[in-house]
């Protein structure tokens, strides 16, 4: 007969808890990835990029509104410039911190 000691029982319990936690974390990450993938697919299906009107076409802009093509391009350019300005300010801040340290 095999007898399980207290140490063996504790190590089995710790192994079970470790496997349980790792499994939970992995399943959570997989769930988030699948959820985001399905939401992006649903968004592309439910919201057309272009809508035909009496005066021509309206295009979906980055903020979710339907506007003429020229305005959609302006919104895209504004978004790009805003991101560039953010990164410029961030790098200027890093440079100023490096100068102040030395």
RAJO-V340628 format. One record per residue. N is the residue number from 1. RES is the residue in three letters. OMEGA is omega in whole degrees, 0 to 359 (NA if undefined). BURIAL is + if it has 16 or more other C-alpha atoms within 10 Angstrom, else -. D_CENTER is the distance of its C-alpha to the mean C-alpha in Angstrom with 2 decimals. Layout:
n:N res:RES omega:OMEGA burial:BURIAL d_center:D_CENTER
n:N res:RES omega:OMEGA burial:BURIAL d_center:D_CENTER
//
This chain:
n:1 res:UNK omega:177 burial:- d_center:55.04
n:2 res:UNK omega:177 burial:- d_center:51.82
n:3 res:UNK omega:178 burial:- d_center:51.11
n:4 res:UNK omega:180 burial:- d_center:47.63
n:5 res:UNK omega:180 burial:- d_center:47.82
n:6 res:UNK omega:179 burial:- d_center:45.80
n:7 res:UNK omega:178 burial:- d_center:43.94
n:8 res:UNK omega:179 burial:- d_center:43.05
n:9 res:UNK omega:178 burial:- d_center:41.81
n:10 res:UNK omega:180 burial:- d_center:39.67
n:11 res:UNK omega:176 burial:- d_center:38.10
n:12 res:UNK omega:179 burial:- d_center:37.42
n:13 res:UNK omega:179 burial:- d_center:35.82
n:14 res:UNK omega:177 burial:- d_center:33.60
n:15 res:UNK omega:178 burial:- d_center:32.61
n:16 res:UNK omega:179 burial:- d_center:31.80
n:17 res:UNK omega:179 burial:- d_center:29.61
n:18 res:UNK omega:179 burial:- d_center:27.77
n:19 res:UNK omega:179 burial:- d_center:27.17
n:20 res:UNK omega:181 burial:- d_center:26.09
n:21 res:UNK omega:180 burial:- d_center:23.48
n:22 res:UNK omega:177 burial:- d_center:22.12
n:23 res:UNK omega:178 burial:- d_center:22.08
n:24 res:UNK omega:180 burial:- d_center:20.25
n:25 res:UNK omega:179 burial:- d_center:17.44
n:26 res:UNK omega:180 burial:- d_center:17.21
n:27 res:UNK omega:177 burial:- d_center:17.32
n:28 res:UNK omega:179 burial:- d_center:14.58
n:29 res:UNK omega:178 burial:- d_center:12.15
n:30 res:UNK omega:178 burial:- d_center:13.57
n:31 res:UNK omega:181 burial:- d_center:13.31
n:32 res:UNK omega:180 burial:- d_center:9.57
n:33 res:UNK omega:180 burial:- d_center:9.21
n:34 res:UNK omega:180 burial:- d_center:12.09
n:35 res:UNK omega:180 burial:- d_center:11.07
n:36 res:UNK omega:177 burial:- d_center:7.93
n:37 res:UNK omega:180 burial:- d_center:10.41
n:38 res:UNK omega:178 burial:- d_center:13.13
n:39 res:UNK omega:179 burial:- d_center:11.61
n:40 res:UNK omega:177 burial:- d_center:10.92
n:41 res:UNK omega:180 burial:- d_center:14.46
n:42 res:UNK omega:179 burial:- d_center:15.93
n:43 res:UNK omega:179 burial:- d_center:14.75
n:44 res:UNK omega:181 burial:- d_center:16.36
n:45 res:UNK omega:187 burial:- d_center:19.41
n:46 res:UNK omega:183 burial:- d_center:19.99
n:47 res:UNK omega:181 burial:- d_center:19.63
n:48 res:UNK omega:180 burial:- d_center:21.89
n:49 res:UNK omega:184 burial:- d_center:21.37
n:50 res:UNK omega:180 burial:- d_center:25.05
n:51 res:UNK omega:180 burial:- d_center:27.65
n:52 res:UNK omega:176 burial:- d_center:31.37
n:53 res:UNK omega:179 burial:- d_center:33.58
n:54 res:UNK omega:184 burial:- d_center:37.27
n:55 res:UNK omega:182 burial:- d_center:36.69
n:56 res:UNK omega:182 burial:- d_center:34.27
n:57 res:UNK omega:170 burial:- d_center:30.59
n:58 res:UNK omega:184 burial:+ d_center:27.76
n:59 res:UNK omega:179 burial:+ d_center:24.32
n:60 res:UNK omega:180 burial:+ d_center:20.97
n:61 res:UNK omega:183 burial:+ d_center:19.55
n:62 res:UNK omega:180 burial:- d_center:16.06
n:63 res:UNK omega:173 burial:- d_center:16.86
n:64 res:UNK omega:179 burial:- d_center:17.90
n:65 res:UNK omega:178 burial:- d_center:21.64
n:66 res:UNK omega:185 burial:+ d_center:24.14
n:67 res:UNK omega:174 burial:+ d_center:26.09
n:68 res:UNK omega:185 burial:+ d_center:28.47
n:69 res:UNK omega:182 burial:- d_center:27.29
n:70 res:UNK omega:179 burial:- d_center:28.44
n:71 res:UNK omega:178 burial:- d_center:26.53
n:72 res:UNK omega:177 burial:+ d_center:23.27
n:73 res:UNK omega:178 burial:- d_center:23.88
n:74 res:UNK omega:179 burial:- d_center:24.63
n:75 res:UNK omega:178 burial:+ d_center:21.39
n:76 res:UNK omega:179 burial:- d_center:19.50
n:77 res:UNK omega:178 burial:- d_center:21.77
n:78 res:UNK omega:179 burial:- d_center:21.33
n:79 res:UNK omega:179 burial:- d_center:17.53
n:80 res:UNK omega:180 burial:- d_center:18.11
n:81 res:UNK omega:178 burial:- d_center:20.87
n:82 res:UNK omega:178 burial:- d_center:18.96
n:83 res:UNK omega:179 burial:- d_center:16.36
n:84 res:UNK omega:179 burial:- d_center:19.43
n:85 res:UNK omega:177 burial:- d_center:21.27
n:86 res:UNK omega:183 burial:- d_center:18.58
n:87 res:UNK omega:176 burial:- d_center:18.71
n:88 res:UNK omega:179 burial:- d_center:22.48
n:89 res:UNK omega:180 burial:- d_center:22.87
n:90 res:UNK omega:179 burial:- d_center:20.81
n:91 res:UNK omega:176 burial:- d_center:22.99
n:92 res:UNK omega:178 burial:- d_center:26.09
n:93 res:UNK omega:179 burial:- d_center:25.34
n:94 res:UNK omega:179 burial:- d_center:25.00
n:95 res:UNK omega:179 burial:- d_center:28.24
n:96 res:UNK omega:177 burial:- d_center:30.02
n:97 res:UNK omega:179 burial:- d_center:29.14
n:98 res:UNK omega:178 burial:- d_center:30.43
n:99 res:UNK omega:181 burial:- d_center:33.58
n:100 res:UNK omega:179 burial:- d_center:34.25
n:101 res:UNK omega:183 burial:- d_center:34.05
n:102 res:UNK omega:NA burial:- d_center:36.62
//
